[in-house]
Amino acid sequence: MPVQLFTAAERARHNRFPETMAYEDLVAFFTLSESDIDSMPRSSAAHNRLGYALQLCALRFMGFVPNDLTSAPSEVVAYVAQQLAVDPTVFAAYGARAHTRQDHLQAAQAHLGYRKMGQDDVEALAHWLLERALEHDKPTLLYELTCEKLRAEQLIRPGVTRLERLVAEARQRAQAETFRRLGPLLSAGSTQFLDTLLAPDPDRDITLLAWLRRPAMSNSPRAILDNLDKLAFLRTAGVEHWDLAGLNPNRLKLLAQLARKSSAQALQRAPAARRYPILVAFLYQSLVEVTDDVIAMFDRCLADADARAEQDVQEFRIAVARATNEKVHLFRELGRVILDPEIADAALRPTIYQRIPPLVLRRAVEEADRIVRPLDESYFDFLETRYSYLRQFAPPFLETFTFHSNRTPDPLLEAVALLHALNTGFV
């Protein structure tokens, strides 16, 4: 693992003032308090007072003082000079005597409570960095976290090269520590199984790694069944019983992401201490993600079937609207005849047939049988037309999962149990 994290230009940038300064930072870190002013060397020239003040504020802002103080933005120099009531141009004369500048730096450190790192501090920082590296593997992030840690502990930030080395060592130790924590899972049989993920599978013509990381392209019964196959494979491998509590969730996600980006050949060439943690994390994350995906896909397919059934009802209503209106007119005519008190009961049928021919009435009844809807106006009869579609994935889905509820008894769980029994032929 390379020690250098930054290019030469980036390293130089980390060793000087930022090119621009946010106004909030300018006020927060470069405003001199009465205590700051009291700490200044007495009977000092204007350029020395300004130089001391800039060193003090830089230390408070960045946790170190750049060797090149002239890299301070002009607005920063002007802001500090204004508080000291001196001309900012006098700053050009500061630093002619290295001894003076060193004395000022030590005085500023003492005033702010900063100190250099000792061996105990280095060891404590290395331990802290290891824990962070087990959470985050990005080198630049670890570098920034380290700088923040040093400022919080009021430890003077060492050179960039030394911090790069500490970060690199922490990442190496994190890799070894990850492998150590996974030791109980990595038996000879387990490692042999993990290696099979990287070999072509004769039944699928691709590696198991490629199959497991291949995403579903649609919400379809075929996609659900494919994910259920993946879930069955992971469960058979015992992944759901793996104890990975010793690893930070962020590191698990990071390692799993590496498996998704790396080729099987690259992982085969990787050392065991790196290869097996990556594959373990990938399988563990795959179990979680495939479970979530297949539940979401089942929900969307079921919702889609439900929505299409409702749409069919609406389309049916539109299609039969005219026929329904005709039946209303027919019913109104029948009602008038039946309710007319001047028509005797014996003459009722002949009168109806006179106004509505029997053939017309018979056809109307037959059409009414076709368009009549249930009194509760449900659309389950339209959902029933999708029975074959739902049967493609619903039974294996219910067979795969065990459902629980906080309610006792729960009608929904009872319904699921009934469906399961019907699917298995025990009812």
Buried (B, 14 or more C-beta within 10 A) or exposed (E): EEEBBBEEEEBEBBBBBBEEBEEEEBEEBBEBEEEBEEBBEEEBBBBBBBBBBBBBBBBBBBBBBBEEBEBBBEBBBEBBBEBBEBEBEBBEEBBEEEEBBEBBBEBBBEBBEBEEBEEEBBEBBEEBBBEBBBBBBBBEBBBEBBBEBBBEBBBBBBEBBEBBBBBBBBBBBBBEBBBEBBEEBBEEEBBEBBBEBBEEBEEEEEBBBBBBBEEBEEBBBEBBBBBBEBBEBBBEBEBEEBEBEEBBEEBBBBBBBBBBEBEBEEBEEBEEBBBBBBBBBBBBBBBBBBBEBBBEBBEEBBEBBBEBBEEBBEEBEEEBEEBBEEBEEBEEEBEEBEEEEEBEEEEEEEBBEEEBEEEEBEEBEEBBEEBEBEEEEEBEEBBEEBEEBBEBBBBBBBEBBEEEEEEEEBEEBEEBBEBBEEBEEEE
